[in-house]
Amino acid sequence: MEKSLALGVDIGGSHITVAMVDLKTKKLLEHSVIRSAIDSEDKSEVILSAWASLIHSALKNVERKDKSIGIAIPGPFDYDKGVSLIKDQAKFRSLYQINVKQELADRLDMPAENIHFINDATGFLHGELFAGAGTKVGNVLGLTLGTGLGSSVCIEQVVSDADLWNSKFIDGIAEDYLSTRWFVNRYYALTGKHILGVKDIVGLENTDRFVVQLFMEFGINLARFLIPVINRLMIDKVILGGNIAKAFSCFAPELIANLKGNKIEVDIKVSELNEHAALVGAASCCIKTNAIPNDR
C-alpha cells in the first residue's frame, strides 16, 4: 500500500463502516467501502472482535508497517489514549475504561501509535474541511442533524467538539428541537399521523400544508439556535450534514430569512461528502504519521 492511503473507520451505535482514503488526492475509494451492523450492547469481546474482523478485511493486502487507521467514534472517549469512557448510554457500556486502541492493535498486529481516534462530530467537520464544503479561511461550525444533534467547530484552524446538543433551548435542550424526533413528534401533534423521519415527508410540500408548516418551524428553530452561537464564536460558515440536511431546500428559506432579519450574514453549506465525511475526516488524522503535507 502506498503511504498516501489510510483507512477511515466510522463507528456508530448500530454500525461500523470502513473505507480507504487517498490522503494526497483527498478521495475516498468507493470500491473499498464496507459496512456491517453491530450490537453496541453486546459484550466487549464480541464488539472488539467484530470491529477488528472488519478492519482486518479492509487491510488484508496492506503490509504491517504501512497500516494507518483513523477511527471516528462517539464520546465520551479519551481520544488521545484510546480509552472508552461511555457508561451511562445505551451503547458500548461494556467497553467502559477499556483501552480500545491497544485491544485493536493487538488483534490487528500493528503498532498502537498507528491507530488514531476522533470524535464522530469532529470527524464530520474534519472531513468537510479536508475534502468537502470547508475552506481554508474563517471560523466554521459543523452540525449533523439526524437521530441526534452533533456539533463541532473550527476556530483558527483547530477543530474541536462543540458539544451543543444539550444546550438549553426553548423548553428543553437543542437536540429536542433539531433532530429526527422533533419532526416525528411535531408532525404527530399536527396531524395525528406517525412518520419515521424526514424522508417520509420530503416532496409533500405541495399536497400537505402541515409539511410546509413543519419545515417553516424547523427553519425558524434552527436560526434561533444558530444566532447566539454564530455571534459568540464569530462563525463565518456553517456546514450542515446528516439526514435532515438532505431536505435543506425545504427549510432553507425560513432559516436564511431569520438569520438575515437578525443581521447575520453567514455562508451556509450542505455537506459535500455526506455519509462519507466522518470516514474521510478520521482518515485525515493519519497525516501526521504518514508525513504527508497538509495543504489545507
N, C-alpha and C positions, 0 to 999 in steps of 0.2 A: 504494500500500500504506500502511495506517495504521502509524504508528511503534510501535504496540504489537506488531507482528509481527516475528519474526526467524526465520531458517532454522536449524534444528538439523541437524547432519551427524554421523553415526556411522560411523567408518571402522574396519574390521576387516581381518584378514589375507586374507579372501576376498570381502569385500563392501563396498559403501558404501550407506548408507541416508540419505535426506534427508526432512525434513518441516517445514512451517511451524508455528510455535508462537505463540499469543497470550499475550504476557507479562503482560497485565493480568488475563485470566481464568485464566491458568495452564493452558490447554488446548492439547493438540496437535490440529491439524486433520487428522482421519483421512484425508480425501479427498486430502490433499497428500502422503501417504507414497509415496516412490519408492525402490525397492531395485534394485541392479544388482551382478552378480558382477564381481570384479576379480582379475586375476592379479598378486599382490603381488610376484612375482619377475620381472615384465616390466621393460622399460627405463623410465627416469624419464619420458621424454616421453610414452610410452603411458599410464602411470599418471596423470600430471598432466592430460593431455588428457581422459582418461575421467572423472576427478573433476570437472573444470571443465565438461564437457559436461552431466553430470547436474545439477550445481548450477545451471548456466545454464537448464536446462529448468524447474527449480523456481522460478527467479526471473524468468522471461521477461516477466511482467507487472508487474514491480517497477521503479520509477524508480531510476536510478543513485544518487541522493542518499539514497534510503531503504534501500538494501541493507545488511543486517547479518547476519553469519553466525557461528555458533558451531560449532566442529569438535571432536569427541571422537576422539582418536587415541591408539594405544598408544605407549609410550616404548621406549627413551629419546628424548626430544624436548625441544628448547628451546621451551617453550610461550609464553614472552613474545615471543621473536624470530620464532618460526615456523619454526625450522630443525630438520630431521630429524637425529638422532644414531644412528639404527639402522644397525648394520653387522655384527653377529655373530648375527643371527637369520635364519630362512628366510622373510623378508618385508621388502619395501621397502628392500633393501640398495642399490638403485640411486639412492635418494633421499638417501643419506648426505651431510650437510653442504649440502644444497640448501635455500635459503630458500623453503619451500613457501608461506608467506604471500604473499611478493611474486610468486611464479610464478602463484598463483591470482588475485591482484589484477590482474595484467596481463592474464590470459586473460578475466577477468570484467569488465574495465573498471570497477573500483571502487577506492576508497581502501584501502590495506593495513590502516589502523587500524580498519577496519570488519570485519576478519576476526579472530576470536579462537580460540585453541586451548586445549584442556583434556585432561588425561589421561583415558583411557576409563573407568578405575575410579573416578576422581574425578568424572567426569561422571555416572556412575550415582548416586552419593550426592548430588551437587548436584541432580539431577532429583527424587529422592525427598524431599529436604529442601524443595525449592521447591514441589512439587505432588503429593507422594505420601505415603509412610508416615512421613516425618520429622516432627519437632516443632521448635518454636522454642527449647526449653529442653533443656539437658543435652548430654553428650558422646555422639556417635553413631559407631558402627562400621558400615561398609558392606562386605559381602562378596558377590562374584559367583562362584558355584560352577558351573563348566561345564567347557569344554575345559581351561581353566586356572583359577587362583585369583587373582581380582582383589580388592584391598582398598583402602579409603580411610577416612579418619577426619575427624570434625568436632569440633574442640576449641575451645571458646569462640567458636563460630560461624565458625571458619576451617577450610575443607575442604582436605585435602592427601592425597596418595598415601601410603598406609601401607606399601606395598611389602613385604608379609608373605609373599608366595608362596614365597620361597626361605629362609624361617626354618627353622632346624634343628628337626626334628620326628621323633620315634620313630627309625627307622633311615634317615632321609633328610631331605627337606625337606617343608614343609607341602603343597605342590602335589601331591606324590606320593600323599597320602592324602585330599585334599579336592578331587578333580577327577574328571572322567569316566573317566580311565584307571584310577583306583583301582577303580571299580565293574567295569570290563571285566576287569582283571587278577584281582581278588579273586573274581569270580563264576566265572571260568575255573578258578581254583585250587580252588574248592569243588566244581565240577560237571563240569569238562572241557568246558563248553559256551561258545560265543562269543556275546557280545551287543555291540551297537553303542553302547549308552548306557543311561541310567537309564530312559528312556521304554519300553524293551523289557521291563522287569520290573515297572513300576508296575501294581498291580492283581493281582499274582500271590501276594500275601502269604498268601492262604487256601489256595493249592494247592502252593506251593513253599516248604518250610521254609528253603531256602538264601537265598531272598529276604528272609525275616524276619531271618535272621542277618546278612545283608549290611547292611540298614538299621540294625539294632541296633549293629553295629560302627561304621558311619559316624556315627551319633549320638554314640557314645562318643568317637570320634576328634575330632569337631567340638568337643565340650565340652572335651576335653583341650587342644585348640589354643586355645580361647577363654579359658579360665580365667586364664592369666597375662596375656593381652592386656587383658582386662577389668579386672583388678586394677591393672596398670601404668598404663593410660590412664584409669582411673576411668570406664569406659563405662556409660552409663545405658540405651542402646538399641542393639540390633543389627538391621540390616536386611539380609535375605538376598535375593539375586537370582540370575539365571542359571537354566539348565535344571534343575539339581539341586534348586533351591529349590521348583520346582513339585511336588516329591514331599515337601514339608515334613512333611505329616501322617504319613508313613511313618517318619521318623527323629526327629520331634519328641519323642516320649515319652522315649527314652533321653537325648537332648540335654538336655531340661529337668530330668529326674531327676538327671543327673550334675552339672548346674550347681547345683541346689538342695542336693545332697549335699555340695557344696563351699562352701555358704553364699553362692552367687552369686544375687542377685535382680536380674535384668536383663530389660528388656522386649525380646522378640524378635518381629520383624515380618517378613512376607514382602513383597517389592516390590509396590507397587500399580500401578506403571507398566510393569512387566515389560520387554519389549524396547525400549520407548519411553523408558525412564528416561534413558539417555545422550543421546538426542536432545533431550529437554526440558532436561536439565542443561546441554548445550552451548549451546542457545539462550539459556538464562538468563544466560549470560556476557555477552550483548549489552546487558544492562540499563544498564550504565554509560554506553554511548554513546547509548542511546535515552532516557536521563534519565527512566526510569520508576521511580516509588517502589518500593523493595524492602521489603515489609511482612512479611518472614519473621520 
